[in-house]
């Protein structure tokens, strides 16, 4: 074989070797790439709905991957993200006008802006409100479910009591009235100036006490799998069977994931005015969550809070009977 033939043969063999290596690498992915977790963002019956409302489809293809309903190799989509992790989504932005409120009681102001920067003034009423506004501390010890008032120009305002300095997150849960608009849950950071000492997350427990009411949590919170959470309300050892409607239901549940405060917003299954209030919930991932149940009785809304674990195989959402009972302090409504 002459020299030219030998070189040609060697080049062909080398090209074939590298071509095979490239094909294997593309097929199996990088050696150190972790297996993608499948999960859904919104605690409802449909594991592919992600931003706090059923039927919501986000448009940002760069924000998430490896979620329930996502095909390997398909374009990624923000629709797979839990709610509240983005300040802007689907052309809407949560614009805080008071991002650094003082410790104690102050007025929070904000607006929802569209893709052109204009304040949105028309919303669809859902669960009795045009917009639901939640503020929670980063350590998940303070929770505020607030009911802001909208001005004609689209500016919302509400008084809030933020008891300590530190980081908070504000959530706006709404559906614009524009044709074809979907529900959106946006999140933005608040910073309360001052000396800050984060509190530890309350321990996992099956029972919470607030204003003389005891609320017991039963059920399992599973990642990527819908399950029932049942909360039972009693007072003085007797079941409360005359709960009053609040936001169109006998209970209102918000779940926040520890670490990034991913937001799950659910309403109860069909049922009567107590003592049981049932929810279908699905965690977007394994981890620790804080659950905040709002219920109304004798004209007053109260909040019972729980720390739960998702993804602990064979374990209930809360520890079995005998665990500590927690007082639901740090929670209020406006």
N, C-alpha and C positions, 0 to 999 in steps of 0.2 A: 504493500500500500504506500503510495507516495505521500510526501509531506502535506500537500493540500488536502488530500482525502482524509488523512488522520485528523487534521485540525477541524475539518467540517464535522466529522463523526463525534469528536469530543465536545464541540459546541452544542450539537443536537442533544447529546446525552445530558449535558449540564442544564440545558433549557428544560428538558423533560423532568429532571430532578427538582428544580426550583418550582416548576409549574405544579407538580404533585404536592410539594410542601405548602404552596399557597392555597391550593384547593382544600387540604386538610385543615389549615388554620382558619379559613373562612367558614368551614362547616362546623367546627367545634368551638370556635371562639378562643380568646386568649386563655392560657392555662390558668392564670390567677383570677379570672372573672368569676365572681360568686354566682350561684344559681339564683335567678330572679324569683322573687316572691310574688305569688299571685294574691291580690287582695283588692277589695273594693273600698270606695271612699265614703259612702253614705249608708247610714244604718237603716236600710229599708229592705223590702223584699227583693229589689233588683240590685245585684251586686255590681252592676256597671255604672250606676249613677253616682256621681262623685262630689258635687259641690254643695250639698246641703238640701237639694230638692230633687224629687223624682222627675225624670224627663229632661234633666239639664245636660246639654252637650257643650263642652268647652271647645275652643277653636285653636288654642296654642299648641302646636305639635311638638314643642321642645321641652315640655315640663315634666313628663312622667314616662315610666316604662315598667313592664313586668307586672301589670295589674290584672285583676280578674277580667276576662273577656278580651285580653290583648293577645294577639297572635304573634308568635316569634317572628321577627323580621319585618312586621308591619310597622307603619309610621307610628311614633308615639303621640300621645294626646293628653292635654291637661284634663280631659274628661275623666281620666283615671285617678286624678288627685283627690284626696279628701277636701272638704270645704275649708275655707279660711286661711289657706296657706299662701294666697296671692293677694296683693293689694289691687291688682288689675286683672281682669278676665273678661273675655267676650266683648271687649270694647268699653267696659265700664270700670271706673276707678273709684276707690274709697278715698276721699280727700279730707283729711283731718285739719280743721282750722285751729284746734286747740291741742296740739300734740304733746304739750308739757304742762298738764294741769298741776295745781298745787295739792299738797296733802290735805285731806279733809274734803269738805263739800265745795264743789265748783261746778261751773257750767261747761259741758262739752258741746262743741259745735262741729259739724261735718256736712259733707254733701256727697252725692253720687254724681260723677261726671261721665258723660258719654265720650265717644271716640274723638269728638271735635273739641272737647274741653268744656262743653256746656253743661250746666247743672240740670240733672234730670228732675222733672217735677211731677211726672205721671207714673204711678205704680199700681200694680194689681193687688187688691186686698187678699191676703192669705192668712188663715188662722186668726182672723179678726183684726189684723194690722197690715198697713201698707209696707212696713219695714220692721224687722225685729233687730234689736241692738243689744249686744252682749259685751260686757267688759269683764275680763278675768286677769288676775295677777299671774305672772309667769311661774310662780311657785304653786299656783292652783289652790291657794288658801282663801282667796277673795273672789267672789262671783257676783256680778251685778246683771240682772235682767232688766233692761231699761226700756221705757216707752217714749221716745223723743217726739217732739212736735215739729211739723214741717212748715216753714214759711213759704210765702208765695213764690219766692225766687229759687226754691229748692234747697235752702239751708235748713238742716235739722239741728235741734238743740234740746238738751236734757240736763237736769241737775244730777250729779253723781257724787257719792261719798266714797273716796278712795283713801282708806285708813292709814296706809303706810307708803313710804317712798319706794321707788323701784320700778321694775318693768311691768307693764300691763299689755294686754292685747285687746283691741276692739274688733268686734265682728258685726258686719251688716249683712243681714239675710233678707233678700228681697227679690221681687220679680217685676221688671219694668213693664209698663203698659204698652210698649211698642209692639206692633204686629210681629208675631213669631218669636218674641223674646222668651227666654228661658229663665228659670230661677237661678240666682247667683248668691254665693256666700263669699264675701271678701273679708280680708283681715288686715289690720294695720297696727303698728306698735305705738303705744303711749309710754311716755317716760315721766314719772313723778319725781322731781328733784328732791334730794335729801339723802341722809344716811340710810343705807339699805342693808338689812340682814335677812336673807331668805329663810323662810321657815321650812322645816322638813315636810314632805308629803304625808298627810295623815295615813295611818296604817289601814290595811285592808280589814274591813269589818262588815258583817251582814246587816247591821242595824244602825240607824241614825236617829237622833233625838233632836227635835226642834219645837220650842214653845209648848212642851208637854205632850207633843205627838211623837209616837214611835213609828218609824217606817222601816219595814224589813224588805230586803232585796233577795230575790231568788232567781235562779236561772243561770245560764252560761253565756258569756260573751266570747264568741269564737271569731278568729280572723278568717275572713273569706267565706263565712258560713252564717246565714241568717239563723237567729235563735231568739227565744222568748225571754224577756226580762219581766218579772212580775214583782211589783212593789205593793206591799200591803200596809195600809195606814190604820193605826189604832191610837186610842187615847185613854189613859187610865186602865189599860188592859182590855178595853172594849173596842170592837171593830167600828170604824167610822164608815157609815153606810149612806151618808148624805153629803158627799163631796159636791162642790159647786162647779159649774163649767168655768173654765179659765182658758181664754184664747180658743174657744170653740171645742174644748175637750175637757176631760176630768183630770188631765195631767199633761205636763209639758216637760220633755226630757232633753237635756243637752249633755253630750259627752265630749270631753276634751282629752286628747292624748298627751301624756306627760312627755316633755322634751321639745316638741314643736307646736303644741296646742292645735293639732289638726281637729277639725270641728265636725261633730256628728249631731244632727238635729232631727229628732224623731217625735212623732205623736202617737198616742196609744192606739191599740187595736180596739175593736168594738167591745163595749162593756158598759156596766152600770156605774152608778155614783159611789163606788167603793164596796168593801174596803180595798179590793184589788184593782190596780191599774196595770194593764199589760201592754208591753211594747215589743215590737220586732226590731232587733238590733243586729248589726253586723260590723265588727271591727275591721278597719282597713289593714291592720297588722297585729302581730303579737306585741305585747307591751303592757304598760300600766296606763289606766285611764281614770279620770274623775268624772263621775256622773252627778248631775244636778237635776233633781226632780222638783218642779214647781207644782204645788197643788193649792186649791182654794177651799177654805172651810170657814163658815161663820163670817163671811165677808172679808177675810184676810188671806193674802197669798203668802205661803211659806215655802222655803226651799230646804230639802233634805239632800245631803251630799254623801257620796260614797267613793272610796278608792277601790278599783277592781283590777284584776289581772286578766288579760286575754291571751289565749294560747297556752295556758297551763293544762296539759292533757289530763282529762278526767276530773278536773277540779271545777267547782262552781265559780261563778264570777266573784263571789265574796266568800270569805272563810266560813266554815261551819259554825253552828251555834256555840257560844262560849267565848267567842272573840270579843274584843272590846267594843263598846258602844260609843259613838262619837256624837258630840253636839254639833249641830250644823251652824256654827258661827261664821261670821264673815260674809254672809249672803244677804242680799237685799233687793228690793224692787222699787222702781220709780215710774 
